[in-house]
Amino acid sequence: MAINFNTALGPHESALRIRADRASVLASNLANADTPGYKARDIDFQQALKSSMAQQSQPFAMAATQKGHIGMDRNSSQTAERLYRAPTQPSIDGNTVEEQVEHAEFMKNNLDFQATFTFLNSKFKGLSKAIKGE
């Protein structure tokens, strides 16, 4: 019997990838905290996960036969949409990064990443035990 990894791993693989993307966006915000005119961005995790799971449920990708066709490749939108964050207190120089908010979101995302990684690790351990017959 073949193992279907999408079924076996559930949403954890997609969640881990989205959390890593979000960590990159939040780190970029923190790095540009003093850049005039920089607009803070973030990823809506719930929406990105829904979109990723919907893409995984499509069994076949459409093939474009003409160069003018709109692509429907599953890999074309692997990165989640980055949204602009609305600041509670905008700065005079136009920078919308609020360091305290970014630090809090980064730490929360890090904890969620670790939890998702732990779930994914336990799934792989369970699969390994099943393969070994334990």
Number of C-alpha atoms within 10 A of each C-alpha: 3 4 9 8 11 14 8 14 17 13 17 21 15 21 23 19 18 23 23 15 19 25 21 14 19 24 15 15 24 19 12 18 19 14 14 14 15 15 18 23 19 21 21 13 17 11 12 20 20 14 16 21 16 10 18 14 9 10 8 11 12 12 11 12 7 7 7 7 9 10 12 14 14 15 9 8 12 16 14 20 15 15 12 12 14 13 14 10 9 12 13 9 11 12 18 26 29 19 15 10 14 21 15 11 16 20 14 13 18 16 13 15 21 14 14 20 16 13 15 20 14 13 16 15 12 14 16 12 11 10 10 8 7 7
